[in-house]
Amino acid sequence: MLSVFSFLYARIQLYLFFIAALILSCANVEQAPTPHPLTDATPLPISQITVDSTEKTPPAARYSIAELMGKFDPAAHPDFVKIANKYTDKPNLYLREATYAAYQDMHRAAQADGINFKIRSATRNFDYQKGIWERKWTGKTKVENGQDLSVTTPPNAVRARKILLYSSMPGTSRHHWGTDIDLNSFSNAYFEKGRGLKEYEWLQQHAAQYGFCQPYSPKGDARPHGYEEEKWHWSYLPIAQPLTELAQTALKDELITGFQGAETAAEIGVVEQYVLGINPACAPQ
């Protein structure tokens, strides 16, 4: 009888030992940490980061009138970067760093869909825009089916308006801002058929996802003033909208000086009619 009891007692001790070991083992198993929804998330491309529209710092504190009017050298400005040659059809083009990062994201997405973009124009400072404007003003560059404006049109607001169909007065161009790019062709007709139409349709469907908007949409009731339609011209809104706000409050026609024909700026109302005459979808909300 004693031997049976001893056997059962030993067996019970063995079972208790195994149970204790099992409990201890479970207690020491390292639990996988629960991912933190903010710190452990996969980083978003910069173009997908939402910009807080309630930003309290006024545009005048973030950007200068000199930046607004292109009176600086983008190659020497700390916020601007040189565009890699693979993205352009010419060397030495610059954009603001945030614009460039967003464009790179958009470029990659377009390539994945079989669409290829080339930047044909980016930041143009005051002096660069002055060259474009004065070549048209003096007739060195022809406009509208080969017109030499120095021959066909007196040097007045009529001549300026003909140039303003597609070219900005120096000091008023969105290309001063480092936010605007021209893509693939300077012809609306190119984007209306074949490969160009596919490229334009892709931009219409996807560019907004990366922060870009077409500022010069077709003229009409929604946009009665400003430049003619430019299907090639796209603007990076997270920076362009604050700069548009700065233009609304600080850019005056009297400031538009320093080039041939500048005296017509006030007569035309170039700030209100052209700088602010943009696609409502691109305007500050």
Buried (B, 14 or more C-beta within 10 A) or exposed (E): EEEEEEEEEEEEEEEEEEEEEEEEEEEEEEEEEEEEEEEEEEEEBBBEBEEEEEEEEEBBEBBBBEBBBBBBEBEEBEBBBBBEEEBBEEEEBBBBBBBBBBBBBBBEBBEEEEBEBBBBBBBBBBEBBBBBBBBBBBBEBEBEEEBBBBEBBEBEBEBBBBBBEBBBBBBBBBBBBBBBBBBBBBEBEBBEEEEBEBBBEBBEEBBEEBBBBBBBBEBEEEBEEBBEBBBBBBBBBBBBBBBBBBBBEBBEBEBBEEBBBBBBBBEBBBBBBBBBBBBEBBBBE
